[in-house]
Amino acid sequence: MTPQTRPDLESIPAYVPGRSFPGAVKLASNETTIGPLPSVREAIADAAAGLNRYPDNSATELIAALSERLGVPTEQIAVGCGSVSLCQELVQITCDAGDEVIFAWRSFEAYPIIAAVAGATAVRVPNTADHGHDLKAMLAAITDRTRLMFVCNPNNPTGSLLGKEELAQFLDAVPEHIVVALDEAYFEYVRPEPGEDLADGLELAEGRRNVVVLRTFSKAYGLAGIRVGYAVADPSVVTALSKVHTPFSVNSLAQTAAVASLAAATELLARTEGVVAERERVHAALVEAGYEVPTSAANFLWLPLGERSAAFFEAAAEAGVVLRNFTGEGTRVTIGDPHENDLFLDFATGQGRALAGIG
Ligand SMILES: *Cc1c(COP(=O)(O)O)cnc(C)c1O
């Protein structure tokens, strides 16, 4: 007899690891292309000597460093094993079975899975025609079962960006008992247009106790492999998060690496300039070749290829470039090094055009 597990898990797809294409360039996971700085590697190597001990479950040093850097009191900061685990903890602290979690769709693929695993109901609100959050429709989707809303800004995978004013108005319209998570995993890649006001979650959270800001060391800080992210929230929310937190899940190497990376923040953030310049170059080349490509504020571009997405992805992989395919919806390409981006552009402006239905 098969051991019994929850029947509702049948409706949740099992994790399918990305196929590997040996030797291919990987533009699939929004990682940085450069490894950790020498100072960060050294700190990790030094910390290895203490691995016989449990990590500091309160992440005292890391939270103090974040507090200093962000100008936020320590009691408003929680860390997690990647910010995806903080997303999970937020569902756990807000939702009983059948409570509702609202998010835009398409957005981060983890949201519906996390909601379903917690027994909550995922409420997907379709994006606007230009691939951004439909904030009005998200407000209209609120019911008396709504407990949590995710707003991914910039949005993964479409790259769309909400401005400060529209986001502030939205937050003011959400009932104060509903927690709103502003997922800012790509915050460091945002470059507001001249005269445009940057939507900084930390500012928007001031005076709004239901707003939680999520950020991560996985993207611009280049530490995807070591798993550490953080939340800035009302102290009551931070306390609740600590209650559902898997003990010691932010390991000591991760804490050390994050502290060392904050110390090198200037150098690490300077790297985003090159990515942003490449983003604009690749965007322009794709538009020139006839693609529809929404403006992106993150380190990736979205190609809304619909039914053509899977074939485009397959052919790109054969040509040596692994992208992220969202079957029936689109293809996401991470901005890598110039030579990697050139390899992608060779494909996209050549063989890829026919597959994308252009010309
Ligand atoms: C990558 C990503 C995260 C966080 O990833 P972690 O590695 O778990 O910190 C969170 N939200 C979005 C939208 C992301 O794309």
PDBQT file of the ligand as one rigid body, heavy atoms in Angstrom, charges set to zero:
ROOT
HETATM    1  C1  LIG A 401      14.333  35.141  -7.103  1.00  0.00    +0.000 C 
HETATM    2  C2  LIG A 401      13.077  35.646  -6.478  1.00  0.00    +0.000 A 
HETATM    3  C3  LIG A 401      12.868  35.621  -5.100  1.00  0.00    +0.000 A 
HETATM    4  C4  LIG A 401      13.813  35.130  -4.079  1.00  0.00    +0.000 C 
HETATM    5  O1  LIG A 401      14.552  34.151  -4.214  1.00  0.00    +0.000 OA
HETATM    6  P1  LIG A 401      15.423  33.582  -3.006  1.00  0.00    +0.000 P 
HETATM    7  O2  LIG A 401      16.565  33.030  -3.719  1.00  0.00    +0.000 OA
HETATM    8  O3  LIG A 401      14.548  32.606  -2.330  1.00  0.00    +0.000 OA
HETATM    9  O4  LIG A 401      15.748  34.734  -2.107  1.00  0.00    +0.000 OA
HETATM   10  C5  LIG A 401      11.726  36.152  -4.577  1.00  0.00    +0.000 A 
HETATM   11  N1  LIG A 401      10.797  36.685  -5.360  1.00  0.00    +0.000 NA
HETATM   12  C6  LIG A 401      10.948  36.748  -6.674  1.00  0.00    +0.000 A 
HETATM   13  C7  LIG A 401       9.911  37.382  -7.474  1.00  0.00    +0.000 C 
HETATM   14  C8  LIG A 401      12.084  36.221  -7.276  1.00  0.00    +0.000 A 
HETATM   15  O5  LIG A 401      12.203  36.265  -8.600  1.00  0.00    +0.000 OA
ENDROOT
TORSDOF 0
